[in-house]
């Protein structure tokens, strides 16, 4: 006859044997974040590893498994203001976009990125559809002219671009918007642009040319919240002659990003927000998580 202690041990082992498969099925899954890391001079910092980054899901730190140079192709939309307000700056805008495209083409990983050009004067209009032919994208940028007696429709452009990105299921989307300080005529609340932008998973970067104007609250909120919540940058370029250097800098930043792979438990409810930050001072990190296979917010 078995002793009570032996019987209890056998029962415990049997229960562990039953539980083990459930535990194994709940092992962590891998997710990825694309992140830029720049120093105090704004230049990309090379040679970083897992100890240099902190990834959090809803403020909970996750284990970083791997950090490598990002070599996955980007799907970049240049969302450009060609309204009447852009007329004094249009030459510098064309030169800046040309420099940006050249910088993207010089990616040291050799990745073949796609670029599309969309203008927002009078209404959002496709200037050049997505293409890996950067000479074609450059020609599109160089034929941008200001439309007389037209206003900018930036929020409409963001909404349509974001919905197009989600429909394409773009794995590494980026929106770079070059706009003037003039008013936006979309007549929409900023949330109507922020929601599809977040849903698309695109990183949103903005260059505002000229002296900022006050009073257009919806536009200002869209640019502020949109860049902050998607790991983008928000630059104001007071003199349009400085646009080329800023766009070159952005291209350099994008082509020197890191792909950070981290672990998260499969049993948790998907996080509302994923953030990546620098683990050490003197480093600025901007990043956005890769969309899961089923799509949806990051």
Phi and psi in degrees as GROMACS dihedral restraints (atoms count N, CA, C in turn):
[ dihedral_restraints ]
;  ai    aj    ak    al  type     phi  dphi    fc
    3     4     5     6     1   -71.2    20    10
    4     5     6     7     1   143.2    20    10
    6     7     8     9     1   -72.8    20    10
    7     8     9    10     1   157.3    20    10
    9    10    11    12     1   -58.8    20    10
   10    11    12    13     1   -37.5    20    10
   12    13    14    15     1   -64.5    20    10
   13    14    15    16     1   -43.6    20    10
   15    16    17    18     1   -62.1    20    10
   16    17    18    19     1   -40.4    20    10
   18    19    20    21     1   -64.9    20    10
   19    20    21    22     1   -39.9    20    10
   21    22    23    24     1   -66.9    20    10
   22    23    24    25     1   -39.5    20    10
   24    25    26    27     1   -64.0    20    10
   25    26    27    28     1   -43.6    20    10
   27    28    29    30     1   -62.2    20    10
   28    29    30    31     1   -39.5    20    10
   30    31    32    33     1   -65.7    20    10
   31    32    33    34     1   -39.3    20    10
   33    34    35    36     1   -64.5    20    10
   34    35    36    37     1   -43.7    20    10
   36    37    38    39     1   -62.7    20    10
   37    38    39    40     1   -39.0    20    10
   39    40    41    42     1   -64.7    20    10
   40    41    42    43     1   -39.5    20    10
   42    43    44    45     1   -68.4    20    10
   43    44    45    46     1   -37.4    20    10
   45    46    47    48     1   -65.7    20    10
   46    47    48    49     1   -38.3    20    10
   48    49    50    51     1   -62.8    20    10
   49    50    51    52     1   -32.8    20    10
   51    52    53    54     1   -75.9    20    10
   52    53    54    55     1   -36.1    20    10
   54    55    56    57     1   -78.7    20    10
   55    56    57    58     1   -30.8    20    10
   57    58    59    60     1   -51.5    20    10
   58    59    60    61     1   -47.4    20    10
   60    61    62    63     1   -59.8    20    10
   61    62    63    64     1   -35.8    20    10
   63    64    65    66     1   -65.5    20    10
   64    65    66    67     1   -41.3    20    10
   66    67    68    69     1   -63.6    20    10
   67    68    69    70     1   -44.1    20    10
   69    70    71    72     1   -64.6    20    10
   70    71    72    73     1   -33.4    20    10
   72    73    74    75     1   -71.9    20    10
   73    74    75    76     1   -15.2    20    10
   75    76    77    78     1   -99.6    20    10
   76    77    78    79     1    17.2    20    10
   78    79    80    81     1   -63.1    20    10
   79    80    81    82     1   160.3    20    10
   81    82    83    84     1   -66.1    20    10
   82    83    84    85     1   145.9    20    10
   84    85    86    87     1  -103.3    20    10
   85    86    87    88     1   162.7    20    10
   87    88    89    90     1  -100.2    20    10
   88    89    90    91     1   136.6    20    10
   90    91    92    93     1  -129.8    20    10
   91    92    93    94     1   165.9    20    10
   93    94    95    96     1  -130.7    20    10
   94    95    96    97     1   149.3    20    10
   96    97    98    99     1  -126.8    20    10
   97    98    99   100     1   132.9    20    10
   99   100   101   102     1   -95.0    20    10
  100   101   102   103     1   126.7    20    10
  102   103   104   105     1  -138.3    20    10
  103   104   105   106     1   142.2    20    10
  105   106   107   108     1   -94.8    20    10
  106   107   108   109     1   145.6    20    10
  108   109   110   111     1  -134.9    20    10
  109   110   111   112     1   113.4    20    10
  111   112   113   114     1  -123.0    20    10
  112   113   114   115     1   150.4    20    10
  114   115   116   117     1   -84.1    20    10
  115   116   117   118     1  -172.7    20    10
  117   118   119   120     1   -65.3    20    10
  118   119   120   121     1   -21.8    20    10
  120   121   122   123     1   -88.5    20    10
  121   122   123   124     1     2.4    20    10
  123   124   125   126     1    83.9    20    10
  124   125   126   127     1    -1.0    20    10
  126   127   128   129     1   -89.0    20    10
  127   128   129   130     1   146.2    20    10
  129   130   131   132     1   -59.6    20    10
  130   131   132   133     1   144.0    20    10
  132   133   134   135     1  -104.6    20    10
  133   134   135   136     1   122.8    20    10
  135   136   137   138     1   -92.3    20    10
  136   137   138   139     1   164.6    20    10
  138   139   140   141     1    75.6    20    10
  139   140   141   142     1    21.0    20    10
  141   142   143   144     1   -82.2    20    10
  142   143   144   145     1   156.8    20    10
  144   145   146   147     1  -134.6    20    10
  145   146   147   148     1  -167.8    20    10
  147   148   149   150     1   -59.7    20    10
  148   149   150   151     1   -32.9    20    10
  150   151   152   153     1   -70.7    20    10
  151   152   153   154     1   -11.3    20    10
  153   154   155   156     1   -93.6    20    10
  154   155   156   157     1    -7.0    20    10
  156   157   158   159     1  -126.1    20    10
  157   158   159   160     1   155.6    20    10
  159   160   161   162     1  -129.7    20    10
  160   161   162   163     1   123.5    20    10
  162   163   164   165     1  -110.9    20    10
  163   164   165   166     1   129.7    20    10
  165   166   167   168     1  -126.2    20    10
  166   167   168   169     1   142.4    20    10
  168   169   170   171     1  -112.8    20    10
  169   170   171   172     1   115.5    20    10
  171   172   173   174     1    48.7    20    10
  172   173   174   175     1    46.5    20    10
  174   175   176   177     1    73.9    20    10
  175   176   177   178     1     4.6    20    10
  177   178   179   180     1   -99.6    20    10
  178   179   180   181     1   121.4    20    10
  180   181   182   183     1   -68.1    20    10
  181   182   183   184     1   139.7    20    10
  183   184   185   186     1  -115.2    20    10
  184   185   186   187     1   155.5    20    10
  186   187   188   189     1   -74.1    20    10
  187   188   189   190     1   126.8    20    10
  189   190   191   192     1   -87.9    20    10
  190   191   192   193     1   124.9    20    10
  192   193   194   195     1   -94.8    20    10
  193   194   195   196     1   -34.8    20    10
  195   196   197   198     1  -159.8    20    10
  196   197   198   199     1   145.3    20    10
  198   199   200   201     1  -134.4    20    10
  199   200   201   202     1   119.8    20    10
  201   202   203   204     1  -137.9    20    10
  202   203   204   205     1   159.2    20    10
  204   205   206   207     1   -58.7    20    10
  205   206   207   208     1   134.3    20    10
  207   208   209   210     1   -71.9    20    10
  208   209   210   211     1   117.9    20    10
  210   211   212   213     1  -117.7    20    10
  211   212   213   214     1     4.8    20    10
  213   214   215   216     1   -76.5    20    10
  214   215   216   217     1   138.9    20    10
  216   217   218   219     1   -60.5    20    10
  217   218   219   220     1   139.6    20    10
  219   220   221   222     1   -93.1    20    10
  220   221   222   223     1   154.2    20    10
  222   223   224   225     1  -115.9    20    10
  223   224   225   226     1    99.5    20    10
  225   226   227   228     1  -104.7    20    10
  226   227   228   229     1   128.8    20    10
  228   229   230   231     1  -109.6    20    10
  229   230   231   232     1   124.1    20    10
  231   232   233   234     1   -93.4    20    10
  232   233   234   235     1   109.5    20    10
  234   235   236   237     1  -101.9    20    10
  235   236   237   238     1   106.7    20    10
  237   238   239   240     1  -118.5    20    10
  238   239   240   241     1   133.6    20    10
  240   241   242   243     1   -78.8    20    10
  241   242   243   244     1   116.9    20    10
  243   244   245   246     1  -123.7    20    10
  244   245   246   247     1    30.5    20    10
  246   247   248   249     1   -76.2    20    10
  247   248   249   250     1   179.5    20    10
  249   250   251   252     1   -56.5    20    10
  250   251   252   253     1   -35.0    20    10
  252   253   254   255     1   -65.2    20    10
  253   254   255   256     1   -20.5    20    10
  255   256   257   258     1   -84.8    20    10
  256   257   258   259     1    -6.8    20    10
  258   259   260   261     1   -55.1    20    10
  259   260   261   262     1   -43.5    20    10
  261   262   263   264     1   -68.6    20    10
  262   263   264   265     1   -16.4    20    10
  264   265   266   267     1  -113.2    20    10
  265   266   267   268     1    -0.8    20    10
  267   268   269   270     1   -62.5    20    10
  268   269   270   271     1   -35.2    20    10
  270   271   272   273     1   -63.7    20    10
  271   272   273   274     1   -45.2    20    10
  273   274   275   276     1   -67.6    20    10
  274   275   276   277     1   -32.5    20    10
  276   277   278   279     1   -63.7    20    10
  277   278   279   280     1   -46.0    20    10
  279   280   281   282     1   -60.8    20    10
  280   281   282   283     1   -44.4    20    10
  282   283   284   285     1   -65.2    20    10
  283   284   285   286     1   -39.9    20    10
  285   286   287   288     1   -65.2    20    10
  286   287   288   289     1   -43.0    20    10
  288   289   290   291     1   -65.0    20    10
  289   290   291   292     1   -39.3    20    10
  291   292   293   294     1   -61.1    20    10
  292   293   294   295     1   -43.0    20    10
  294   295   296   297     1   -66.1    20    10
  295   296   297   298     1   -38.6    20    10
  297   298   299   300     1   -62.5    20    10
  298   299   300   301     1   -47.0    20    10
  300   301   302   303     1   -61.9    20    10
  301   302   303   304     1   -41.1    20    10
  303   304   305   306     1   -62.3    20    10
  304   305   306   307     1   -39.6    20    10
  306   307   308   309     1   -65.1    20    10
  307   308   309   310     1   -38.9    20    10
  309   310   311   312     1   -65.3    20    10
  310   311   312   313     1   -37.6    20    10
  312   313   314   315     1   -68.2    20    10
  313   314   315   316     1   -17.2    20    10
  315   316   317   318     1   -95.0    20    10
  316   317   318   319     1    20.0    20    10
  318   319   320   321     1   -53.6    20    10
  319   320   321   322     1   123.2    20    10
  321   322   323   324     1   -65.6    20    10
  322   323   324   325     1   -18.1    20    10
  324   325   326   327     1   -79.1    20    10
  325   326   327   328     1   -14.9    20    10
  327   328   329   330     1    80.7    20    10
  328   329   330   331     1     8.6    20    10
  330   331   332   333     1   -63.0    20    10
  331   332   333   334     1   143.1    20    10
  333   334   335   336     1   -96.8    20    10
  334   335   336   337     1    93.9    20    10
  336   337   338   339     1   -83.0    20    10
  337   338   339   340     1   152.5    20    10
  339   340   341   342     1  -100.4    20    10
  340   341   342   343     1   142.2    20    10
  342   343   344   345     1  -132.1    20    10
  343   344   345   346     1   135.4    20    10
  345   346   347   348     1  -122.8    20    10
  346   347   348   349     1   151.0    20    10
  348   349   350   351     1  -121.5    20    10
  349   350   351   352     1   123.6    20    10
  351   352   353   354     1  -128.0    20    10
  352   353   354   355     1   130.2    20    10
  354   355   356   357     1  -100.4    20    10
  355   356   357   358     1   155.5    20    10
  357   358   359   360     1  -124.7    20    10
  358   359   360   361     1    10.3    20    10
  360   361   362   363     1   -73.0    20    10
  361   362   363   364     1   126.5    20    10
  363   364   365   366     1    74.4    20    10
  364   365   366   367     1   -46.7    20    10
  366   367   368   369     1  -167.8    20    10
  367   368   369   370     1   158.3    20    10
  369   370   371   372     1   -64.2    20    10
  370   371   372   373     1   127.0    20    10
  372   373   374   375     1  -136.8    20    10
  373   374   375   376     1   133.2    20    10
  375   376   377   378     1   -75.3    20    10
  376   377   378   379     1   115.4    20    10
  378   379   380   381     1   -84.3    20    10
  379   380   381   382     1   -47.8    20    10
  381   382   383   384     1  -142.6    20    10
  382   383   384   385     1   124.8    20    10
  384   385   386   387     1   -74.0    20    10
  385   386   387   388     1   168.1    20    10
  387   388   389   390     1   -50.7    20    10
  388   389   390   391     1   130.4    20    10
  390   391   392   393     1  -152.3    20    10
  391   392   393   394     1   146.8    20    10
  393   394   395   396     1   -90.8    20    10
  394   395   396   397     1    -5.2    20    10
  396   397   398   399     1   -82.7    20    10
  397   398   399   400     1    94.1    20    10
  399   400   401   402     1   -69.4    20    10
  400   401   402   403     1   -22.0    20    10
  402   403   404   405     1   -65.0    20    10
  403   404   405   406     1   -37.4    20    10
  405   406   407   408     1   -67.5    20    10
  406   407   408   409     1   -42.6    20    10
  408   409   410   411     1   -63.2    20    10
  409   410   411   412     1   -38.5    20    10
  411   412   413   414     1   -63.5    20    10
  412   413   414   415     1   -42.4    20    10
  414   415   416   417     1   -61.1    20    10
  415   416   417   418     1   -39.1    20    10
  417   418   419   420     1   -62.2    20    10
  418   419   420   421     1   -43.6    20    10
  420   421   422   423     1   -64.4    20    10
  421   422   423   424     1   -35.6    20    10
  423   424   425   426     1   -77.4    20    10
  424   425   426   427     1   -13.2    20    10
  426   427   428   429     1  -101.3    20    10
  427   428   429   430     1    20.5    20    10
  429   430   431   432     1   -81.6    20    10
  430   431   432   433     1   126.5    20    10
  432   433   434   435     1  -132.1    20    10
  433   434   435   436     1   151.0    20    10
  435   436   437   438     1   -71.1    20    10
  436   437   438   439     1   138.3    20    10
  438   439   440   441     1   -92.5    20    10
  439   440   441   442     1   123.8    20    10
  441   442   443   444     1   -63.2    20    10
  442   443   444   445     1   143.2    20    10
  444   445   446   447     1    55.7    20    10
  445   446   447   448     1    32.8    20    10
  447   448   449   450     1  -118.6    20    10
  448   449   450   451     1   154.4    20    10
  450   451   452   453     1  -110.1    20    10
  451   452   453   454     1   168.4    20    10
  453   454   455   456     1   -90.2    20    10
  454   455   456   457     1   144.0    20    10
  456   457   458   459     1  -124.2    20    10
  457   458   459   460     1    65.7    20    10
  459   460   461   462     1   -66.2    20    10
  460   461   462   463     1   -48.2    20    10
  462   463   464   465     1   -62.5    20    10
  463   464   465   466     1   -40.7    20    10
  465   466   467   468     1   -60.2    20    10
  466   467   468   469     1   -41.5    20    10
  468   469   470   471     1   -63.6    20    10
  469   470   471   472     1   -40.8    20    10
  471   472   473   474     1   -62.5    20    10
  472   473   474   475     1   -45.4    20    10
  474   475   476   477     1   -61.3    20    10
  475   476   477   478     1   -50.1    20    10
  477   478   479   480     1   -66.5    20    10
  478   479   480   481     1   -38.7    20    10
  480   481   482   483     1   -65.9    20    10
  481   482   483   484     1   -44.7    20    10
  483   484   485   486     1   -63.1    20    10
  484   485   486   487     1   -42.3    20    10
  486   487   488   489     1   -64.8    20    10
  487   488   489   490     1   -37.5    20    10
  489   490   491   492     1   -65.1    20    10
  490   491   492   493     1   -38.8    20    10
  492   493   494   495     1   -63.4    20    10
  493   494   495   496     1   -45.7    20    10
  495   496   497   498     1   -64.3    20    10
  496   497   498   499     1   -39.7    20    10
  498   499   500   501     1   -62.8    20    10
  499   500   501   502     1   -35.1    20    10
  501   502   503   504     1   -77.4    20    10
  502   503   504   505     1   -12.5    20    10
  504   505   506   507     1    54.0    20    10
  505   506   507   508     1    45.2    20    10
  507   508   509   510     1   -64.0    20    10
  508   509   510   511     1   127.5    20    10
  510   511   512   513     1   -77.3    20    10
  511   512   513   514     1   -25.9    20    10
  513   514   515   516     1  -140.9    20    10
  514   515   516   517     1    65.9    20    10
  516   517   518   519     1   -80.9    20    10
  517   518   519   520     1   147.6    20    10
  519   520   521   522     1  -140.0    20    10
  520   521   522   523     1   134.8    20    10
  522   523   524   525     1  -115.7    20    10
  523   524   525   526     1   124.8    20    10
  525   526   527   528     1  -116.0    20    10
  526   527   528   529     1   113.3    20    10
  528   529   530   531     1  -107.1    20    10
  529   530   531   532     1   125.3    20    10
  531   532   533   534     1  -110.9    20    10
  532   533   534   535     1   110.6    20    10
  534   535   536   537     1  -130.8    20    10
  535   536   537   538     1   160.5    20    10
  537   538   539   540     1   -92.2    20    10
  538   539   540   541     1   174.7    20    10
  540   541   542   543     1   -83.5    20    10
  541   542   543   544     1     6.1    20    10
  543   544   545   546     1   -70.0    20    10
  544   545   546   547     1   168.0    20    10
  546   547   548   549     1   -72.1    20    10
  547   548   549   550     1   157.7    20    10
  549   550   551   552     1  -102.1    20    10
  550   551   552   553     1   137.8    20    10
  552   553   554   555     1  -104.4    20    10
  553   554   555   556     1    14.4    20    10
  555   556   557   558     1   -64.9    20    10
  556   557   558   559     1   -27.7    20    10
  558   559   560   561     1    57.2    20    10
  559   560   561   562     1    52.3    20    10
  561   562   563   564     1  -134.5    20    10
  562   563   564   565     1   151.4    20    10
  564   565   566   567     1   -71.2    20    10
  565   566   567   568     1   150.5    20    10
  567   568   569   570     1   -61.7    20    10
  568   569   570   571     1   -29.3    20    10
  570   571   572   573     1   -61.1    20    10
  571   572   573   574     1   -28.9    20    10
  573   574   575   576     1   -68.2    20    10
  574   575   576   577     1   -22.7    20    10
  576   577   578   579     1   -94.1    20    10
  577   578   579   580     1   -35.9    20    10
  579   580   581   582     1   -66.7    20    10
  580   581   582   583     1   -40.7    20    10
  582   583   584   585     1   -61.7    20    10
  583   584   585   586     1   -52.5    20    10
  585   586   587   588     1   -66.3    20    10
  586   587   588   589     1   -30.1    20    10
  588   589   590   591     1   -63.1    20    10
  589   590   591   592     1   -48.8    20    10
  591   592   593   594     1   -64.2    20    10
  592   593   594   595     1   -37.9    20    10
  594   595   596   597     1   -67.3    20    10
  595   596   597   598     1   -27.4    20    10
  597   598   599   600     1   -76.0    20    10
  598   599   600   601     1   -23.5    20    10
  600   601   602   603     1    78.4    20    10
  601   602   603   604     1    13.3    20    10
  603   604   605   606     1   -83.3    20    10
  604   605   606   607     1   143.4    20    10
  606   607   608   609     1   -79.6    20    10
  607   608   609   610     1   132.2    20    10
  609   610   611   612     1  -114.5    20    10
  610   611   612   613     1   116.5    20    10
  612   613   614   615     1  -116.5    20    10
  613   614   615   616     1   140.9    20    10
  615   616   617   618     1  -131.6    20    10
  616   617   618   619     1   134.7    20    10
  618   619   620   621     1  -119.1    20    10
  619   620   621   622     1   114.4    20    10
  621   622   623   624     1   -99.4    20    10
  622   623   624   625     1   120.9    20    10
  624   625   626   627     1   -97.9    20    10
  625   626   627   628     1   128.5    20    10
  627   628   629   630     1   101.7    20    10
  628   629   630   631     1   175.2    20    10
  630   631   632   633     1   -76.2    20    10
  631   632   633   634     1   126.4    20    10
  633   634   635   636     1   -59.4    20    10
  634   635   636   637     1   143.0    20    10
  636   637   638   639     1  -103.1    20    10
  637   638   639   640     1   145.1    20    10
  639   640   641   642     1   -96.5    20    10
  640   641   642   643     1   158.3    20    10
  642   643   644   645     1   109.9    20    10
  643   644   645   646     1   -27.5    20    10
  645   646   647   648     1   -90.7    20    10
  646   647   648   649     1    78.2    20    10
  648   649   650   651     1   -63.6    20    10
  649   650   651   652     1   -41.1    20    10
  651   652   653   654     1   -64.9    20    10
  652   653   654   655     1   -40.4    20    10
  654   655   656   657     1   -66.0    20    10
  655   656   657   658     1   -45.3    20    10
  657   658   659   660     1   -62.0    20    10
  658   659   660   661     1   -41.3    20    10
  660   661   662   663     1   -67.0    20    10
  661   662   663   664     1   -38.4    20    10
  663   664   665   666     1   -61.7    20    10
  664   665   666   667     1   -46.0    20    10
  666   667   668   669     1   -67.9    20    10
  667   668   669   670     1   -42.8    20    10
  669   670   671   672     1   -67.5    20    10
  670   671   672   673     1   -55.3    20    10
  672   673   674   675     1   -67.6    20    10
  673   674   675   676     1   -40.7    20    10
  675   676   677   678     1   -60.9    20    10
  676   677   678   679     1   -45.0    20    10
  678   679   680   681     1   -71.8    20    10
  679   680   681   682     1   -42.2    20    10
  681   682   683   684     1   -65.1    20    10
  682   683   684   685     1   -39.8    20    10
  684   685   686   687     1   -83.3    20    10
  685   686   687   688     1    -9.9    20    10
  687   688   689   690     1  -116.0    20    10
  688   689   690   691     1    10.7    20    10
  690   691   692   693     1    73.5    20    10
  691   692   693   694     1    27.3    20    10
  693   694   695   696     1   -99.6    20    10
  694   695   696   697     1  -178.6    20    10
  696   697   698   699     1  -119.8    20    10
  697   698   699   700     1   150.1    20    10
  699   700   701   702     1  -125.5    20    10
  700   701   702   703     1   107.8    20    10
  702   703   704   705     1  -114.6    20    10
  703   704   705   706     1   138.2    20    10
  705   706   707   708     1  -107.6    20    10
  706   707   708   709     1   121.7    20    10
  708   709   710   711     1  -109.6    20    10
  709   710   711   712     1    99.3    20    10
  711   712   713   714     1   -65.3    20    10
  712   713   714   715     1   -42.5    20    10
  714   715   716   717     1  -104.3    20    10
  715   716   717   718     1   123.0    20    10
  717   718   719   720     1   -61.3    20    10
  718   719   720   721     1   -20.5    20    10
  720   721   722   723     1   -65.1    20    10
  721   722   723   724     1   -18.0    20    10
  723   724   725   726     1   -89.3    20    10
  724   725   726   727     1    -0.9    20    10
  726   727   728   729     1   -66.4    20    10
  727   728   729   730     1   -39.7    20    10
  729   730   731   732     1   -60.1    20    10
  730   731   732   733     1   -45.4    20    10
  732   733   734   735     1   -65.9    20    10
  733   734   735   736     1   -36.3    20    10
  735   736   737   738     1   -67.3    20    10
  736   737   738   739     1   -41.2    20    10
  738   739   740   741     1   -71.7    20    10
  739   740   741   742     1   -33.6    20    10
  741   742   743   744     1   -61.2    20    10
  742   743   744   745     1   -43.3    20    10
  744   745   746   747     1   -62.5    20    10
  745   746   747   748     1   -41.4    20    10
  747   748   749   750     1   -65.2    20    10
  748   749   750   751     1   -42.7    20    10
  750   751   752   753     1   -60.6    20    10
  751   752   753   754     1   -40.7    20    10
  753   754   755   756     1   -63.6    20    10
  754   755   756   757     1   -40.9    20    10
  756   757   758   759     1   -63.7    20    10
  757   758   759   760     1   -45.7    20    10
  759   760   761   762     1   -66.2    20    10
  760   761   762   763     1   -35.1    20    10
  762   763   764   765     1   -86.0    20    10
  763   764   765   766     1     3.1    20    10
  765   766   767   768     1  -125.6    20    10
  766   767   768   769     1    32.0    20    10
  768   769   770   771     1   -76.6    20    10
  769   770   771   772     1   165.9    20    10
  771   772   773   774     1  -109.9    20    10
  772   773   774   775     1   149.3    20    10
  774   775   776   777     1  -105.3    20    10
  775   776   777   778     1   113.7    20    10
  777   778   779   780     1  -105.4    20    10
  778   779   780   781     1   116.2    20    10
  780   781   782   783     1   -98.5    20    10
  781   782   783   784     1   129.5    20    10
  783   784   785   786     1  -133.6    20    10
  784   785   786   787     1   168.6    20    10
  786   787   788   789     1  -107.3    20    10
  787   788   789   790     1   143.4    20    10
  789   790   791   792     1  -143.2    20    10
  790   791   792   793     1   144.6    20    10
  792   793   794   795     1   -65.5    20    10
  793   794   795   796     1   139.5    20    10
  795   796   797   798     1   -75.2    20    10
  796   797   798   799     1   -19.6    20    10
  798   799   800   801     1   -82.0    20    10
  799   800   801   802     1   -12.1    20    10
  801   802   803   804     1   -78.6    20    10
  802   803   804   805     1   153.4    20    10
  804   805   806   807     1   -64.1    20    10
  805   806   807   808     1   136.4    20    10
  807   808   809   810     1   -51.3    20    10
  808   809   810   811     1   138.9    20    10
  810   811   812   813     1   -69.2    20    10
  811   812   813   814     1   152.0    20    10
  813   814   815   816     1   -75.8    20    10
  814   815   816   817     1   -31.8    20    10
  816   817   818   819     1  -148.2    20    10
  817   818   819   820     1   137.6    20    10
  819   820   821   822     1  -117.3    20    10
  820   821   822   823     1   129.4    20    10
  822   823   824   825     1  -126.1    20    10
  823   824   825   826     1   149.9    20    10
  825   826   827   828     1  -128.6    20    10
  826   827   828   829     1   137.4    20    10
  828   829   830   831     1  -141.7    20    10
  829   830   831   832     1   168.2    20    10
  831   832   833   834     1   -80.3    20    10
  832   833   834   835     1   141.7    20    10
  834   835   836   837     1   -88.0    20    10
  835   836   837   838     1   -10.3    20    10
  837   838   839   840     1  -133.0    20    10
  838   839   840   841     1   153.1    20    10
  840   841   842   843     1   -69.8    20    10
  841   842   843   844     1   161.1    20    10
  843   844   845   846     1    84.5    20    10
  844   845   846   847     1     6.3    20    10
  846   847   848   849     1  -129.6    20    10
  847   848   849   850     1   131.5    20    10
  849   850   851   852     1  -106.5    20    10
  850   851   852   853     1   124.4    20    10
  852   853   854   855     1  -118.5    20    10
  853   854   855   856     1   130.7    20    10
  855   856   857   858     1  -127.0    20    10
  856   857   858   859     1   133.1    20    10
  858   859   860   861     1  -159.5    20    10
  859   860   861   862     1   166.7    20    10
  861   862   863   864     1  -147.3    20    10
  862   863   864   865     1   142.2    20    10
  864   865   866   867     1   -76.8    20    10
  865   866   867   868     1   149.9    20    10
  867   868   869   870     1   -71.2    20    10
  868   869   870   871     1   138.6    20    10
  870   871   872   873     1   -64.8    20    10
  871   872   873   874     1   139.9    20    10
  873   874   875   876     1   -67.0    20    10
  874   875   876   877     1   167.9    20    10
  876   877   878   879     1   -59.2    20    10
  877   878   879   880     1   -32.2    20    10
  879   880   881   882     1   -84.4    20    10
  880   881   882   883     1    -0.3    20    10
  882   883   884   885     1    80.8    20    10
  883   884   885   886     1  -170.5    20    10
  885   886   887   888     1    99.3    20    10
  886   887   888   889     1  -178.5    20    10
  888   889   890   891     1   -68.7    20    10
  889   890   891   892     1   156.8    20    10
